[in-house]
Amino acid sequence: MTNDKNAGLAARPHWISPEMCLILMAGGAPFAYSIWSALLNNFAVEAAGFTGREIGILQSLREIPGFLSFTAVFILLALREQHFAILSLAVLGLGVAVTGFFPSVYGLYFTTVLMSIGFHYYETAQMSLSLQWIPKATAPRVMGLQMTAKSISSIVAYGFIWLCLELAGVQYAWLFAIGGGVTVGLAVFIWLAFPKFEHGEPQIRKPVLRKRYWLYYALTFMGGARRQIFVVFAGFLLVTKFNFTAAEVSALYLVNHLATSFFAPLLGRWIIRFGERNALVIEYIGLIAVFLGYAYTESVVVASCLYVLDHVFFAFAIAQKSYLQKIADPRDIASTSSVSFSINHIAAVLIPWLFGAYLWTKSPALVFVAGAIMAFISLLLALFVPRQPEPGREVAFMHAATPMAAE
């Protein structure tokens, strides 16, 4: 039986591998999501009459499925994690595909929640599978390649939007439909083309909180809070203050992902060499400067450059993931991935609504000053990341203990 199994593995094409499965999934999600995010602000304002209040509510609703990501471990009691990831990818595509056919406030709320359910469950499962299937020694590099796949997919999506809007005048509804349809089609292909890959350690199938992971939880919470400043308000600032069109936003997103596709693999190798702590410190120092720049700039050129730089800093999320992989019990990966996504979205559920309803209405600058404060808190937390994290040495200034002793 073992010989037959090995012969079957050898007979597969070289690209039929867990790494390629992860890379294709990583490229599938951004195509739909990039089209959705690039068109959302303009579509919401032009078709549904959104103001800062409605966009804040919509983004808060979008984050509720992220807050509920911990429920993924219960779904995994009945469904393989690999299949769960692919089905979630298809739901993401479906939600985007129907967005343009509901041009109203409540229609956008509904389609956003549907898209978000697929997106957040997919992200949870994809992160978990990456940490289980990829060896620790090469994880940052492979995650960098996945990020490059995301960026290339987004580049294609934004280029497609720009051409359709500038040269063909295609309606928003059809752009949403094509973007979502491509992602659904890729999900079907992945389901049919790839076999069931075996995991490493059997996973705990219930939500688990470990005291020894507290620093990772704290970094994840702050990361979710600051990400909302970029996702919700940075793009909205470009549309409302600097009068960006949908085509101009798409062009800027295109620049974002060109930069990330080049930078992410280099960053992955850099993290392997210099460690997670140094990467996180650089990220948060840079974000403090970016947010303060957003708060006070009156230049469209400066705002555009800050937007690209802010997006590039998302690549540093590799360091948080590889830090978790190094300190975690392998059995905790699926559970901790789902719980951490919920923690990431605690602030994400509240910040778009609170900041949109109160800070933004008083002064958009206050939103970005708050983002700089969040980045500073994250910087302080990053200083506690050990230079060589491992089970028993999850926090700097602590001596290594028995790996599973400190729960």
C-alpha positions in Angstrom: 0.0 0.0 0.0 2.8 2.4 0.9 4.6 1.7 -2.4 1.4 2.3 -4.4 0.9 5.6 -2.5 4.4 6.7 -3.2 4.1 5.7 -6.9 0.9 7.8 -7.1 2.7 10.8 -5.6 5.5 10.4 -8.1 3.1 10.2 -11.0 1.6 13.6 -10.3 2.7 16.6 -12.2 5.3 18.7 -10.3 2.9 21.6 -9.9 0.3 19.4 -8.1 1.6 20.2 -4.6 0.4 21.8 -1.4 2.5 24.9 -2.1 0.9 25.4 -5.5 -2.5 24.8 -4.2 -1.9 27.6 -1.6 -0.5 29.9 -4.3 -3.5 29.4 -6.6 -5.9 30.1 -3.8 -3.8 33.1 -2.7 -4.2 34.4 -6.2 -7.9 33.6 -6.6 -9.3 35.6 -3.7 -7.7 39.0 -4.6 -9.1 39.1 -8.1 -12.7 39.4 -6.9 -11.8 41.3 -3.7 -9.6 43.8 -5.6 -12.4 44.6 -8.1 -14.8 45.0 -5.2 -12.6 47.3 -3.2 -11.5 49.4 -6.2 -15.1 50.0 -7.2 -16.8 50.1 -3.8 -16.3 53.8 -2.8 -17.4 55.2 -6.2 -20.2 52.7 -6.6 -21.5 53.4 -3.1 -21.4 57.2 -3.6 -22.7 57.3 -7.2 -25.3 54.5 -7.0 -26.4 54.5 -3.4 -25.7 58.0 -2.2 -23.3 56.9 0.6 -21.8 59.4 3.1 -19.2 58.7 5.7 -21.9 57.4 8.0 -23.1 54.7 5.6 -19.6 53.7 4.5 -18.7 53.3 8.2 -21.7 51.1 8.8 -21.0 49.0 5.7 -17.4 48.4 6.8 -18.5 47.5 10.3 -21.0 44.9 8.9 -18.2 43.6 6.6 -16.1 42.9 9.6 -18.7 40.9 11.6 -17.9 37.6 9.8 -14.3 38.3 10.6 -15.2 38.6 14.3 -17.0 35.2 14.0 -14.0 33.5 12.4 -13.5 31.4 15.5 -16.6 29.4 14.4 -14.5 27.9 11.6 -13.1 25.2 14.0 -16.7 23.9 14.4 -17.2 23.7 10.7 -14.0 21.7 10.5 -15.7 19.0 12.6 -17.6 18.0 9.5 -15.5 19.3 6.6 -11.8 19.0 5.6 -10.0 22.2 6.0 -8.7 22.1 2.4 -12.3 21.8 1.1 -13.5 24.5 3.5 -10.9 26.9 2.1 -12.0 26.3 -1.5 -15.8 26.6 -0.7 -15.1 29.8 1.2 -13.2 31.1 -1.9 -16.3 30.4 -4.0 -18.6 32.2 -1.6 -16.3 35.2 -1.8 -16.6 35.2 -5.6 -20.4 34.8 -5.5 -20.8 37.8 -3.1 -18.7 40.0 -5.4 -20.5 38.8 -8.5 -23.9 39.9 -7.4 -22.9 43.3 -5.8 -23.6 45.4 -8.8 -27.1 44.2 -9.2 -28.1 45.6 -5.8 -27.4 49.4 -6.1 -29.0 50.5 -2.8 -27.9 51.0 0.8 -29.4 47.7 2.1 -28.5 45.9 -1.1 -24.8 46.8 -0.6 -25.1 45.8 3.1 -26.4 42.4 2.1 -23.9 41.6 -0.7 -21.0 42.9 1.5 -21.8 40.5 4.3 -22.1 37.6 1.8 -18.7 38.5 0.3 -17.2 38.9 3.7 -18.3 35.5 5.0 -16.4 33.9 2.1 -13.4 36.2 2.5 -12.9 35.8 6.2 -13.4 32.1 6.4 -11.1 31.7 3.4 -8.4 33.8 5.0 -8.7 31.8 8.2 -8.4 28.4 6.5 -5.6 29.6 4.1 -3.5 30.9 6.9 -4.0 27.7 8.9 -3.1 25.5 5.9 0.0 27.5 5.2 1.3 27.1 8.7 0.6 23.4 8.7 1.9 22.5 5.2 5.0 24.7 5.0 8.2 23.9 7.0 9.2 26.6 9.5 12.6 27.1 7.8 11.0 28.2 4.5 7.6 29.6 5.7 8.4 33.3 5.3 9.8 32.7 1.8 6.7 30.7 0.7 4.3 33.1 2.3 6.2 35.9 0.4 5.4 34.0 -2.8 1.8 33.7 -1.8 1.7 37.4 -1.3 3.3 37.9 -4.7 0.5 35.8 -6.2 -2.0 38.0 -4.5 -0.4 41.1 -5.9 -0.1 39.7 -9.4 -3.8 38.8 -9.3 -4.7 42.2 -8.1 -2.5 43.8 -10.8 -4.5 41.9 -13.4 -7.8 42.9 -11.7 -6.9 46.6 -11.5 -5.5 46.7 -15.0 -8.7 45.1 -16.2 -10.9 47.7 -14.4 -8.9 50.6 -15.7 -9.1 49.3 -19.3 -12.9 48.6 -19.0 -13.7 52.0 -17.4 -11.3 54.2 -19.5 -11.6 52.6 -22.9 -14.9 50.6 -23.0 -17.1 52.4 -20.4 -18.3 49.0 -18.9 -20.9 49.4 -16.2 -20.0 48.7 -12.6 -22.5 45.7 -12.4 -20.7 43.8 -15.1 -17.3 44.5 -13.6 -18.4 43.0 -10.3 -20.0 40.0 -12.1 -16.8 39.2 -14.1 -14.5 39.6 -11.1 -16.6 37.4 -8.9 -17.1 34.9 -11.7 -13.4 34.4 -12.3 -12.8 33.6 -8.6 -15.7 31.1 -8.5 -14.3 29.4 -11.6 -10.8 29.2 -10.1 -12.3 27.7 -6.9 -14.0 25.0 -9.0 -10.7 24.3 -10.8 -8.7 23.9 -7.6 -11.4 21.6 -6.2 -11.1 19.3 -9.2 -7.4 19.5 -9.9 -5.8 19.0 -6.5 -6.0 15.8 -4.4 -6.6 15.8 -0.6 -3.3 16.7 1.0 -2.5 15.3 4.4 -1.9 17.6 7.3 0.9 17.3 9.9 -0.3 17.1 13.5 -4.1 16.4 14.1 -5.7 19.7 14.9 -7.7 20.6 18.0 -11.3 21.2 16.8 -12.4 23.8 19.3 -11.5 27.4 20.1 -8.4 27.6 22.3 -6.9 30.6 24.0 -3.3 30.1 25.4 -1.8 32.5 27.9 1.6 31.9 26.4 0.3 33.3 23.0 -0.8 36.6 24.6 1.8 38.7 22.7 0.6 37.3 19.3 -3.0 38.0 20.3 -2.1 41.6 21.2 -0.2 42.2 18.0 -3.1 40.7 16.0 -5.7 42.9 17.8 -3.7 46.1 17.1 -3.1 45.0 13.5 -6.8 44.7 13.0 -7.4 48.1 14.4 -4.9 49.9 12.3 -5.8 48.0 9.1 -9.3 49.6 9.2 -7.8 53.0 9.0 -6.3 52.0 5.6 -9.1 49.8 4.3 -12.0 52.1 5.3 -10.7 55.7 5.4 -7.5 56.0 3.3 -9.3 55.2 0.1 -12.4 57.2 1.1 -10.1 60.2 1.7 -8.8 60.0 -1.8 -12.3 60.0 -3.3 -13.8 62.7 -1.1 -10.9 65.1 -0.5 -8.9 64.6 -3.7 -11.8 63.7 -6.0 -10.2 60.4 -7.3 -12.3 58.6 -10.0 -12.8 54.8 -10.0 -10.2 54.6 -12.8 -7.7 56.6 -10.8 -8.2 54.5 -7.7 -7.7 51.4 -9.8 -4.5 52.8 -11.2 -3.2 53.5 -7.7 -4.1 50.0 -6.6 -2.2 48.8 -9.6 0.9 50.6 -8.4 0.4 49.2 -4.9 0.5 45.6 -6.1 3.4 46.1 -8.5 5.4 47.3 -5.5 4.2 44.4 -3.3 4.8 41.7 -5.9 8.5 42.8 -6.0 8.9 43.5 -2.3 7.1 40.5 -0.7 9.5 37.7 -1.7 12.5 39.9 -0.7 10.9 40.5 2.7 10.2 36.8 3.2 13.9 36.1 2.7 14.9 39.1 4.8 12.7 37.8 7.8 14.4 34.4 7.6 17.8 36.2 7.9 17.1 39.0 10.4 14.0 37.8 12.3 10.4 38.7 13.0 11.2 41.3 15.7 13.2 43.6 13.4 10.6 43.4 10.6 7.8 44.4 13.0 9.7 47.3 14.5 10.4 48.7 11.0 6.8 48.2 10.0 5.4 50.1 13.0 7.9 53.0 12.8 7.0 53.4 9.2 3.2 53.3 9.9 3.5 56.1 12.5 5.0 58.3 9.8 2.4 57.2 7.2 -0.6 58.0 9.4 0.7 61.4 10.5 1.3 62.1 6.8 -2.3 61.2 6.0 -3.5 63.5 8.8 -1.8 66.7 7.6 -1.0 66.5 3.9 -2.8 68.7 1.4 -0.9 67.3 -1.6 -2.5 64.7 -3.8 0.9 63.4 -4.8 2.0 63.0 -1.1 -1.4 61.3 -0.3 -0.9 58.9 -3.2 2.6 58.0 -2.2 1.5 57.4 1.4 -1.2 55.2 0.1 1.2 53.0 -1.8 3.6 52.9 1.2 0.8 52.0 3.6 -0.2 49.1 1.3 3.4 47.8 1.0 3.6 47.6 4.8 0.8 44.9 4.7 3.5 42.5 3.5 5.0 42.6 7.0 2.1 40.5 8.2 4.4 37.6 7.1 6.4 38.3 10.3 3.4 37.9 12.6 2.4 34.6 11.0 5.9 33.1 11.1 6.2 34.2 14.7 3.1 32.3 15.5 4.4 29.2 13.7 7.6 29.3 15.7 5.9 29.5 19.1 2.8 27.4 18.6 2.1 23.8 19.4 1.5 22.3 15.9 -1.9 21.0 17.1 -3.1 24.5 17.9 -2.6 26.0 14.4 -6.2 25.7 13.0 -7.7 26.8 16.3 -5.3 29.6 16.9 -5.7 30.9 13.3 -9.5 31.1 13.7 -9.4 32.6 17.1 -6.7 35.2 16.1 -8.9 36.3 13.2 -11.7 36.9 15.6 -9.4 38.9 17.9 -8.2 40.8 14.8 -11.8 41.8 14.1 -12.9 42.9 17.6 -11.7 46.5 16.9 -12.5 46.1 13.2 -16.2 45.8 13.9 -16.4 49.0 15.9 -13.8 51.3 14.4 -15.4 51.9 11.0 -18.7 52.9 12.6 -17.3 54.9 15.5 -14.6 56.7 13.5 -17.0 57.3 10.6 -19.8 58.6 12.8 -17.7 60.7 15.3 -14.0 61.4 14.3 -14.5 61.7 10.5 -17.4 64.1 10.9 -15.3 66.4 13.1 -12.1 66.1 11.1 -10.7 63.4 8.9 -7.2 64.2 10.4 -8.4 62.8 13.8 -8.9 59.4 12.2 -5.3 59.2 11.1 -3.8 60.6 14.3 -5.7 57.8 16.0 -4.0 55.4 13.5 -0.6 56.8 14.5 -1.3 56.1 18.1 -2.3 52.5 17.3 1.0 52.1 15.4 3.0 53.4 18.4 1.3 50.9 20.7 2.1 48.1 18.2 5.7 49.3 18.2 5.9 48.9 22.0 4.5 45.4 21.7 6.9 44.5 19.0 9.8 45.1 21.3 8.7 42.1 23.4 9.0 39.7 20.4 12.1 37.5 21.0 14.9 37.6 18.5 14.6 33.8 18.3 11.1 32.8 19.3 10.2 29.2 20.1 7.9 27.3 22.4 8.8 28.4 25.9 10.3 31.7 24.7 7.3 33.4 23.3 8.1 36.8 24.9 11.5 38.5 25.1 13.2 38.7 28.5 11.8 35.3 29.4 14.0 32.2 29.7 13.1 29.2 27.7 10.9 26.8 29.6 9.4 23.4 28.9 7.6 24.1 25.6 4.1 23.3 26.8 4.5 24.3 30.4 3.2 27.8 30.1 -0.3 27.7 28.9 
